[in-house]
C-alpha cells in the first residue's frame, strides 16, 4: 500500500462536502489515508475509534454518497478515489477485497 495520498479540491471544495460537520470531513480524510490502492477500507470502525468519529459521521458520508458500502463484509470504498489518487503501475498493490471490487 502506498504511503502517500492525494486529495482533490474537486471533491473537498464542493458545497456537499463543506456543508458536512468537521468531524465527518475528518473521517473522510482519515479514510482516504487508510484506504488501499483501490480505495477500499476494511476497518472503518477502527478508524472511527482512532479519531473519535461517530456512526452518524459514517452514515452522513454514506447518505451523501462519498462512500459506497458493502453490507455483507463491512468494507467501504471511497467513491471518488480515482479523482483523488493515481497510483503508478510499478507501485500499485491490488486490493484484497476482490469480491467487493467485482460488484
Contact map, one row per residue, 1 for C-alpha under 8 A:
1110000000000000000000000000000000011000000000000000000000000000000000000000000000000000000110000000000
1111100000000000000000000000000000011000000000000000000000000000000000000000000000000000001100000000000
1111100000000000000000000000000000000000000000000000000000000000000000000000000000000000000000000000000
0111110000000000000000000000000010000000000000000000000000000000000000000000000000000000000000000000000
0111111000000000000000000000000110000000000000000000000000000000000000000000000000011000000000000000000
0001111100000000000000000000000000000000000000000000000000000000000000000000000000011000000000000000000
0000111110110000000000000000000100000000000000000000000000000000000000000000000000011000000000000000000
0000011111110000000000000000000000000000000000000000000000000000000000000000000000110000000000000000000
0000001111111100000000000000000000000000000000000000000000000000000000000000000000000000000000000000000
0000000111111100000000000000000000000000000000000000000000000000000000000000000000100000000000000000000
0000001111111100100000000000000000000000000000000000000000000000000000000000000100000000000000000000000
0000001111111100110000000000000000000000000000000000000000000000000000000000000000000000000000000000000
0000000011111110110000000000000000000000000000000000000000000000000000000000000000000000000000000000000
0000000011111111110000000000000000000000000000000000000000000000000000000000000000000000000000000000000
0000000000001111111000000000000000000000000000000000000000000000000000000000000000000000000000000000000
0000000000000111111100000000000000000000000000000000000000000001000000000000000000000000000000000000000
0000000000111111111100001000000000000000000000000000000000000000000000000000000000000000000000000000000
0000000000011111111110001000000000000000000000000000000000000000000000000000000000000000000000000000000
0000000000000011111110000000000000000000000000000000000000000000000000000000000000000000000000000000000
0000000000000001111111011000000000000000000000000000000000010000000000000000000000000000000000000000000
0000000000000000011111111000000000000000000000000000000000000000000000000000000000000000000000000000000
0000000000000000000111111100000000000000000000000000000000000000000000000000000000000000000000000000000
0000000000000000000011111110000000000000000000000000100010000000000000000000000000000000000000000000000
0000000000000000000111111111000000000000000000000000100011011000000000000000000000000000000000000000000
0000000000000000110111111111100000000000000000000000000000000000000000000000000000000000000000000000000
0000000000000000000001111111110000000000000000000000000000000000000000000000000000000000000000000000000
0000000000000000000000111111111000000000000000110010100011000000000000000000000000000000000000000000000
0000000000000000000000011111111100000000000000000000000000001000000000000000000000000000000000000000000
0000000000000000000000001111111110000000000000000000000000000000000000000000000000000000000000000000000
0000000000000000000000000111111111000000000000100000000000000000000000000000000000000000000000000000000
0000000000000000000000000011111111100000100100100000000000000000000000000000010000000000000000000000000
0000101000000000000000000001111111100010000000000000000000000000000000000000010010000000000000000000000
0001100000000000000000000000111111100000000000000000000000000000000000000000000000000000000000000000000
0000000000000000000000000000011111110000100000000000000000000000000000000000000000000000000000000000000
0000000000000000000000000000001111111111100000000000000000000000000000000000000000000000000000000000000
1100000000000000000000000000000001111111100000000000000000000000000000000000000000000000000011100000000
1100000000000000000000000000000000111111000000000000000000000000000000000000000000000010000111100000000
0000000000000000000000000000000000111111000000000000000000000000000000000000000010000000000001100000000
0000000000000000000000000000000100111111100000000000000000000000000000000000111010000000000000000000000
0000000000000000000000000000000000111111110000000000000000000000000000000011110000000000000000101000000
0000000000000000000000000000001001110011111100000000000000000000000000000011100000000000000000000000000
0000000000000000000000000000000000000001111100000000000000000000000000000111000000000000000000000000000
0000000000000000000000000000000000000000111111100000000000000000000000000110000000000000000000000000000
0000000000000000000000000000001000000000111111110000000000000000000000000011000000000000000000000000000
0000000000000000000000000000000000000000001111111000000000000000000000000000000000000000000000000000000
0000000000000000000000000000000000000000001111111100000000000000000000000000000000000000000000000000000
0000000000000000000000000010011000000000001111111110000000000000000000000000000000000000000000000000000
0000000000000000000000000010000000000000000111111111111000000000000000000000000000000000000000000000000
0000000000000000000000000000000000000000000011111111100000000000000000000000000000000000000000000000000
0000000000000000000000000000000000000000000001111111100000000000000000000000000000000000000000000000000
0000000000000000000000000010000000000000000000111111100000000000000000000000000000000000000000000000000
0000000000000000000000000000000000000000000000011111110000000000000000000000000000000000000000000000000
0000000000000000000000110010000000000000000000011111111011000000000000000000000000000000000000000000000
0000000000000000000000000000000000000000000000010001111111000000000000000000000000000000000000000000000
0000000000000000000000000000000000000000000000010000111111100000000000000000000000000000000000000000000
0000000000000000000000000000000000000000000000000000011111110000000000000000000000000000000000000000000
0000000000000000000000110010000000000000000000000000111111111000000000000000000000000000000000000000000
0000000000000000000000010010000000000000000000000000111111111100000000000000000000000000000000000000000
0000000000000000000000000000000000000000000000000000001111111110000000000000000000000000000000000000000
0000000000000000000100010000000000000000000000000000000111111111000000000000000000000000000000000000000
0000000000000000000000010001000000000000000000000000000011111111111000000000000000000000000000000000000
0000000000000000000000000000000000000000000000000000000001111111111110000000000000000000000000000000000
0000000000000000000000000000000000000000000000000000000000111111110000000000000000000000000000000000000
0000000000000001000000000000000000000000000000000000000000011111111000000000000000000000000000000000000
0000000000000000000000000000000000000000000000000000000000001111111100000000001000000000000000000000000
0000000000000000000000000000000000000000000000000000000000001111111100000000011100000000000000000000000
0000000000000000000000000000000000000000000000000000000000001101111110000001111000000000000000000000000
0000000000000000000000000000000000000000000000000000000000000100111111000001111000000000000000000000000
0000000000000000000000000000000000000000000000000000000000000100001111100111100000000000000000000000000
0000000000000000000000000000000000000000000000000000000000000000000111111111000000000000000000000001000
0000000000000000000000000000000000000000000000000000000000000000000011111110000000000000000000000000000
0000000000000000000000000000000000000000000000000000000000000000000001111100000000000000000000000000000
0000000000000000000000000000000000000000000000000000000000000000000001111110000000000000000000000000000
0000000000000000000000000000000000000000011000000000000000000000000011111111000000000000000000000000000
0000000000000000000000000000000000000001111100000000000000000000000011101111100000000000000000000001000
0000000000000000000000000000000000000001110100000000000000000000001111000111110000000000000000000000000
0000000000000000000000000000000000000011100000000000000000000000001110000011111000000000000000000000000
0000000000000000000000000000001100000011000000000000000000000000011100000001111110000000000000000000000
0000000000000000000000000000000000000010000000000000000000000000111100000000111110000000000000000000000
0000000000100000000000000000000000000000000000000000000000000000010000000000011111110000000000000000000
0000000000000000000000000000000100000110000000000000000000000000000000000000011111111000000000000000000
0000000000000000000000000000000000000000000000000000000000000000000000000000000111111100000000000000000
0000000101000000000000000000000000000000000000000000000000000000000000000000000111111100000000000000000
0000111100000000000000000000000000000000000000000000000000000000000000000000000111111100000000000000000
0000111000000000000000000000000000000000000000000000000000000000000000000000000011111110000000000000000
0000000000000000000000000000000000000000000000000000000000000000000000000000000001111111000000000000000
0000000000000000000000000000000000001000000000000000000000000000000000000000000000001111101100000000000
0000000000000000000000000000000000000000000000000000000000000000000000000000000000000111111100000000000
0000000000000000000000000000000000000000000000000000000000000000000000000000000000000011111100000000000
0000000000000000000000000000000000000000000000000000000000000000000000000000000000000001111100000000000
0100000000000000000000000000000000000000000000000000000000000000000000000000000000000011111110000000000
1100000000000000000000000000000000001000000000000000000000000000000000000000000000000011111111000000000
1000000000000000000000000000000000011000000000000000000000000000000000000000000000000000001111100000000
0000000000000000000000000000000000011100000000000000000000000000000000000000000000000000000111110000000
0000000000000000000000000000000000011101000000000000000000000000000000000000000000000000000011111100000
0000000000000000000000000000000000000000000000000000000000000000000000000000000000000000000001111100000
0000000000000000000000000000000000000001000000000000000000000000000000000000000000000000000000111111100
0000000000000000000000000000000000000000000000000000000000000000000000000000000000000000000000111111110
0000000000000000000000000000000000000000000000000000000000000000000000000000000000000000000000001111111
0000000000000000000000000000000000000000000000000000000000000000000001000010000000000000000000001111111
0000000000000000000000000000000000000000000000000000000000000000000000000000000000000000000000001111111
0000000000000000000000000000000000000000000000000000000000000000000000000000000000000000000000000111111
0000000000000000000000000000000000000000000000000000000000000000000000000000000000000000000000000011111
